[in-house]
């Protein structure tokens, strides 16, 4: 990848510039964002299919590779084949992946999460956890067994410990960046948001109280793993639902999170209920949701990443130049063509993403076996036969 970086600097000097975050130096500003592909082995270990995808991205110029939606809690499994990091048995396959990514001069990163109210009951037999009795209309529709449990203080402390243990296992595996998923309506986000958090105790009400679950989790992880690993947090800066989080809320939220001990922040948007507002939809205008990263940049001195409707390195160069973001994520674009970065540098034709949104939509489609596919990348083509499966 070193050759790609050197050549890329001529066309995209900012995109291909290194970035120092904490004690870590990122080789370039391109990342593959965390996705839940539902491709892991049944025990949550890294499958050959996942391993090959991530390593191929590193080989072709992507500087930072996020492994997405790694569950930290045994009672929070939304999909049969999601990655799991709640025991040491899963460290081995992750360590193999981290080593392979680093051998390609890229940075291995992982996203830790509890699915919360957007989880399902079917795979664990346990009710989904939430700050308040506000069911997710999407998950409850998918799962006929859906049940919700309002978390007690004991539940809160147990899940915080789950995140700490997951971080320990991730660091042991060799991940250089650990992202805490506090966006997209999942558990930590549901505590942050007045839309889903109706509590009246110390974990609800004021902004500071709604931040407490996340702040304490960050502090506990930092205390346990020290400064050897970069801590990232993903945030839905705009939830796109009535009564949900809006950009102005981060005037207060961002400093609290920064003080808790993170090294960087990743800007995103939406929850399950509003996901249809961001896919399927055409690319234009490219980078339309960069305002989420720009918002965080106003309130923090930490590096900020932006992901969402990014189709070209030119746009990435523009956003970094404008000071709107420090790193740019290309998800669907790189899934359609894992050689996107290399080909862009070499002026070669790429396999174009058509922005149909089916890749993400298939994760909730029983006809597609609840797994991610691509309509333009034949390697990950969609199923044509009916798959009989319950949620």
N, C-alpha and C positions, 0 to 999 in steps of 0.2 A: 504494500500500500504506500510505501514511502515514495515510490516513483509517481504515483497518482497525485500525492500531496504536492510534490515539487512542481509537477506540470500544471496542477490546478491553480497554483499561486499566480501564474501568469495571467489567467483569465479571471479568477475570482480571488483576489488577494485577501479579502476579509474572511470569506467562507473557509479558505484553506489556511488561515492563520491559527496558531496554537492558542489555547486558553488555559490559564492556570486557575484551578479551583481548589482551595485548600492546599493540600500537599500533592495534588494530582495535576498533571499537565495533559490536557486533551489535545490530540494531534490536529484535529480540524473542528469546524463548528457544525458538522453534519451529524445528525443522530437518527436512529430508527426508533420511533416511540414505542412505548409498551403496549402490546396488544394481547388480548386473550384469544389465542387461536383454537384452543381446545384440541391441541395436537399432542399433548404429553402422554406418557404411558399411563396405564390405569392406576398406578401407585403414585402418580404425580411427578415421576422422574422425567428428565429430559429425553425425549424420544429421538431416534435417528433423524426423523423428518424435521423436527425443530432444530436440532443441532446443525444440520446441513444448511437450513435457511439462514440462521444467524451467522455462521462462519462464511457463507457465500457473500453476505452483505459486507462483512469485514474485509474480505478479499478484494471486493470491488470498490473500496474507497470510503465506506461509511465509518466515521471516526468513533462513534459511540453507539453501542448496541444494547437496547433495553429489552430484557426478558420480562414479559408482561404478566400481570395478574397472578402473582404467586401467592397462594393462600397461606396465611399464618395460623389459621384456626381450623381444627378438625370439624367443627360444626358450621363451617362456612365454605361450602363447595357448590358453586353454581353450575358447574359442568363436569361431567365424568372425567374428562381428560385435561383439566386445568393443572398448571404447575403447582406443586405444594412444597412448602419449606417448614413444616411444623415438626419435623424430626430429623435426626442426624443421618438416617438411612438415605435421604435424598441428596446429601452433600456430594457424593461421589460423581454422579452424572453431571451435576452443576460444575464441579471442579474441572472435569474433562472439557466442558464447554468453555469455561473461562480461559483455560490454558490455550485452547484452539483459537479463540478470538484474539488473545494477546499475541499469539504467534503471527497474526496478520497485522500487528501494529495498531490494533483498535482497542477500545476500552469496553470491558464487559460491565454491564449495569443490570440491576434487577429492581422490579417494582413489587413491594410487599403490600398486601391488602387483606382486609376482611370485607366480604361482599355486603354485609349488613342487610338492610331491608330489601336490597336488590338481589339477594341470594334466593335459593329455593330450599324446600324441605325434603324433597324426594331423595336426594343422594346421601343425606345424613340421618334422616328421621327426626331431626331436631328443628325446632322453630327458628326462624331467622331473627337475628338480633337487631334492635333499633333503639334509638333514644326515646322514641314516643310511639304511640299506636297510630302510625301513619303508614299503611301498607303501600307497597309499590304496585301500581296498576299493571305494569308490564310483567313483572315476575309472578304476581298472583294470577295473571291470566295464563301464563305458560305452565305453571305448576299447580295441578289440581289439589295437591297436598299442602299448599302454602299456608304457613302459620307464622305469626309474628309474636315476639316476646319483647316487652319493654324491659330494658336492661336495668338491673339493680346495681348498686355500687360494687358489689362483689363481681358481677359480670364485667363491669367496666375495668376493674383492676386486673381481672383474668385476661381480657383481650389485650390490654396494654402489655402484659407480660408475654402474650403470644407474639406481639410485634417485636419485643426485645429478643425473644428466642429465635424468631425468624431472621432477625438482623445478625445475630451471632452465627447462625448456620450459613447465611449468605456471605458474611465476611470470611468465614472458614473456607468456603468454596472458592474464594478468590475474586468476588465481585468488587470492583473499585468504586462504584457508585451504588448506593442503596436509596431507592426512591420510596417514600411513604405516600401511598395513594390516599389523598384527602380531597379528591374531586369526583365528578361524574355521578354523584348520588350514593356512593358507597359509604361504609360505616362512618369513617372519620368525617367525611363531607356532611353526612346527615346530622352529625352533632354540630357542625359549624353553621348550618343553615337554619334560619327561622322558619323555612318552609316545612322542614321535617323534624325540627327539634322544638317540642312544646313543653319541655321539662320546667319544673319550678324549683329544682334544687340547685346545687352549686355547678351543675353541668348544663344548665339551661337559663334562658332569660337574656341577660346582658351579653354583649359581644364577648367580653372577657370570659364569662362563664361558658358560652358556647365553644370558645376556643380551648377550654381547659383540657378536654380529652386529647386533642391533638398536641397541645403544648406539653402536657405531661408525658405523652408517648415519645415525642422527640427527645425530651430531656432524659428519659429513662434509657433510650437507645444510645444516646451520646455518652452517658455515664458508663454504660456497659462496654461499648466497643472503642471508646476513645476517639482520637482524631485521625486514625489510620485510614478510615473509609470516608468518602464524601457522602454527606447526607443531603438528599434532594426531597422536595415535597411537591406533589402535583395538586393543583388547585383549580376548581371551576370558578373562574373569576366572574362569569355571568352564567347563572343557571337557566336562564330563559324560561322561567316559570313564575307565575304571579306569587308574590310573597317570598321569592327565593333570593339568593345572593346576587347582588349587582356590583359592578366595578367600584362604586364609591365606598362599599363596605370595607374594601381592602385598605382604606386609609388607616383603620384601626387594626385589622387582622394581620396585615403584613409585618408591622414592627413586632408584634407578639410572637409570631412564628420565627422571625429572624433572631430575636433575643433567646428563644428556646434552644437554638444551636444548629440550625440547618446551614448548609454551605451554598445552596442554590435553590431556585424555585422554577417550577415548570407550569406555564400558563395554559389552561384549557377552558372548556366551557360545557354546559349542559348537564342534565341528569337523564335517567332513562325516559322519563315522561316527555322530555323535550328533544330527545335524540333525533326524531324525524325532521327536526328543523335544520339539522346539519348534514343529513344524508337520507336518501340519495339526492344529489343536487349537482349542477354543473360546476366546473372549476372557477369560472369567472364570477366576480373578480378574484383573482388569485390572492391568497393571503388575507382574505377579508376579515378574519378574526384576530389579526395581529394586535388589535387594540387591547386584548387581554394581557399580552406580554407587556405592552406599552404601559398599561395600568400599574402592573407590579414594579416596573422600572422606576416609576415615579416615587414609590414608597420604600424601596430597598436599594442598598448598594451592592447586593449580591448578584451574581450572574443569573440571568433569566433565560429560559428557553421558550420557543414558540413552535407549536405544531398545529396544523390544520389548513387544508387546502393550499398546500405548497406544491407547485408543479415544476419549478425550475430553480436552478442555482442562481440565476440572475435575480430572481425575487428574493432569495436568501441574502444575496449580496446587498440588495437595496435596503432590506429591513435592518441588517446589522449596521450598515452605513448611517442610517437614520437614527440609530441608537434605540430602536424599538425592541430589540432582542439581542442576546449574545450568542445563541445557538438556534439552529433551525432544524425541525424534524420533518422528515419525508416518510410518511407511512404508506398510504395507498400507492404513491408514486414508486416507491422502492419495492413494494410487494408485486406490482405489475411487472417490474423489471429490476431484479437484484443488481444488475450492472448499470443502473441509472447514473450513478455518480461517475463511474469510469467512462461511460459512453459520452456523458455531457462534457467531460474534460477533453475527450478525444474527438469531439464533433461528430460522433457516430449516431445513427438513428436509434432511438430507444423504443421499447415496447410501451406504447402510450396507455396510461390509465384513462378510462372513459368516464370516471367519476359516477358510476352507476350506483354505488353504495351497497351492492350485493355482497361484497366481501364481508362487511360487518353485519349486514342483515341476515346472512346465512347462519350466524351464530345463534339465532333465535328461531331457525326454521327446521322443523323435524324432517322435512323432505331432504334437507341437506345435512342431516345427522348432527345438527347443532355444531357445525364446524365451519371455519372460515375458508372460503374459496376465492378464485379470481376468474372473471369472465374473459380476460385477455391473455393471461399467463397459463398456457396449457399444462404446465407442470402442476398447477394447483386448480385444475378445472372443476367445475361444479358437477354434482351427481345428476344423472339423467333418469335413474330409476328411483322408485319410491322406497324410502327407508322406513320400516316400521319400528317406531320407538316411542315410548312415553317420555314425558319431560324428565 
